[in-house]
Amino acid sequence: MEILVKYAAEVLVLLFLIVTFLQSGIDKITDWKGNVNFIKEHFKNSPLKNGVNPLLAIVVLTEIFASLFMIYGLYEIFSSGVKTFALYGVMLSSLTLIFLLIGQRLAKDYAGAMTLAVYFIITILGIILLN
């Protein structure tokens, strides 16, 4: 319990990001075809229109790996107080959000891009807390 109290903010940020990215990655995997169709339509007028499948795969991989790093990072925090893998996971989450931001901006979905800012702020807070 002492560790939880000592690292409460870090743990809460990690849990938030794990839920966000793990659910997103699993959703993309379990409904690959639906996601590809949606994204192809979303990017039909952008330079990314012909690269949806590989770009979506990159996003899925970064979401899943970020989640796995953060899950292991939680284990590290609770077992030894070390925050290395948690930090790696949050940094990878930040990179994933930048990938998504680039896509939203190229698709001229400025409202969608704006919503990513909230998640990005949380990842930056996580990086600050974990450093």
C-alpha positions as CSV (number, residue, x, y, z in Angstrom):
1,M,0.0,0.0,0.0
2,E,2.9,2.3,0.7
3,I,4.1,2.1,-2.9
4,L,0.6,2.9,-4.2
5,V,0.4,6.0,-2.0
6,K,4.0,7.0,-3.0
7,Y,3.3,6.6,-6.7
8,A,-0.5,7.4,-6.8
9,A,-0.3,9.9,-9.7
10,E,2.0,7.8,-11.8
11,V,-0.2,4.7,-11.3
12,L,-3.4,6.6,-12.2
13,V,-1.8,8.0,-15.3
14,L,-0.6,4.6,-16.3
15,L,-3.9,3.0,-15.7
16,F,-5.7,5.7,-17.8
17,L,-3.3,5.2,-20.7
18,I,-3.3,1.4,-20.5
19,V,-7.1,1.4,-20.7
20,T,-7.0,3.9,-23.6
21,F,-4.4,2.3,-25.7
22,L,-5.0,-1.4,-25.0
23,Q,-8.7,-1.0,-25.7
24,S,-8.0,0.9,-28.9
25,G,-5.4,-1.6,-30.1
26,I,-7.7,-4.6,-29.3
27,D,-10.6,-2.9,-31.1
28,K,-8.5,-2.3,-34.2
29,I,-7.4,-6.0,-34.2
30,T,-10.9,-7.5,-33.6
31,D,-12.6,-5.2,-36.1
32,W,-9.7,-4.8,-38.6
33,K,-12.0,-4.7,-41.7
34,G,-14.4,-2.2,-40.1
35,N,-11.5,0.0,-39.0
36,V,-9.8,-0.1,-42.4
37,N,-13.1,0.8,-44.2
38,F,-13.7,3.7,-41.8
39,I,-10.1,5.0,-42.1
40,K,-10.0,4.7,-45.9
41,E,-13.2,6.8,-46.0
42,H,-11.7,9.3,-43.5
43,F,-8.5,9.6,-45.5
44,K,-9.9,9.5,-49.0
45,N,-8.8,13.0,-49.8
46,S,-5.5,12.9,-48.1
47,P,-1.9,11.9,-49.1
48,L,-2.4,8.8,-46.8
49,K,-5.3,7.3,-48.8
50,N,-3.1,4.6,-50.4
51,G,-1.3,3.6,-47.2
52,V,-4.1,2.8,-44.8
53,N,-3.3,-0.9,-44.1
54,P,0.4,-0.5,-43.2
55,L,-0.1,2.8,-41.3
56,L,-3.0,1.2,-39.3
57,A,-0.7,-1.7,-38.5
58,I,2.0,0.6,-37.2
59,V,-0.5,2.4,-35.0
60,V,-1.9,-0.9,-33.7
61,L,1.7,-2.1,-32.9
62,T,2.6,1.1,-31.1
63,E,-0.6,1.0,-29.1
64,I,-0.1,-2.6,-28.0
65,F,3.6,-2.3,-27.3
66,A,3.0,0.9,-25.3
67,S,0.3,-0.9,-23.3
68,L,2.5,-3.9,-22.6
69,F,5.4,-1.6,-21.5
70,M,3.1,0.3,-19.2
71,I,1.6,-2.9,-17.7
72,Y,5.1,-4.2,-17.1
73,G,6.0,-0.8,-15.8
74,L,3.2,-1.0,-13.2
75,Y,4.7,-4.4,-12.1
76,E,8.1,-2.7,-11.8
77,I,6.8,0.1,-9.8
78,F,4.9,-2.2,-7.3
79,S,7.8,-4.7,-7.1
80,S,10.8,-2.4,-6.8
81,G,9.8,1.3,-7.3
82,V,11.6,1.3,-10.7
83,K,9.8,3.4,-13.4
84,T,11.9,2.6,-16.5
85,F,9.4,0.5,-18.5
86,A,6.5,2.7,-17.5
87,L,8.4,5.7,-18.9
88,Y,9.1,3.8,-22.1
89,G,5.4,3.0,-22.5
90,V,4.3,6.5,-21.9
91,M,6.9,7.8,-24.4
92,L,5.6,5.3,-27.0
93,S,2.1,6.4,-26.2
94,S,3.1,10.0,-26.9
95,L,4.7,9.0,-30.2
96,T,1.5,7.1,-31.1
97,L,-0.5,10.2,-30.5
98,I,1.8,12.2,-32.7
99,F,1.2,9.7,-35.5
100,L,-2.5,10.0,-35.0
101,L,-2.3,13.8,-34.9
102,I,-0.4,13.8,-38.3
103,G,-3.2,11.7,-39.8
104,Q,-6.0,13.9,-38.4
105,R,-4.3,17.0,-39.7
106,L,-3.7,15.5,-43.1
107,A,-7.3,14.4,-43.3
108,K,-8.2,18.0,-42.3
109,D,-10.1,16.6,-39.3
110,Y,-9.2,19.5,-37.0
111,A,-11.8,18.6,-34.4
112,G,-10.4,15.1,-34.2
113,A,-6.9,16.5,-34.0
114,M,-8.0,18.8,-31.2
115,T,-9.3,15.9,-29.1
116,L,-5.9,14.2,-29.2
117,A,-4.5,17.2,-27.3
118,V,-6.1,16.0,-24.1
119,Y,-4.5,12.6,-24.3
120,F,-1.2,14.2,-25.3
121,I,-1.3,16.4,-22.2
122,I,-1.8,13.3,-20.0
123,T,1.2,11.6,-21.6
124,I,3.4,14.6,-21.1
125,L,2.3,14.7,-17.4
126,G,3.1,11.0,-17.2
127,I,6.6,11.6,-18.7
128,I,7.2,14.4,-16.1
129,L,6.0,12.2,-13.2
130,L,8.0,9.2,-14.3
131,N,11.3,11.1,-14.9
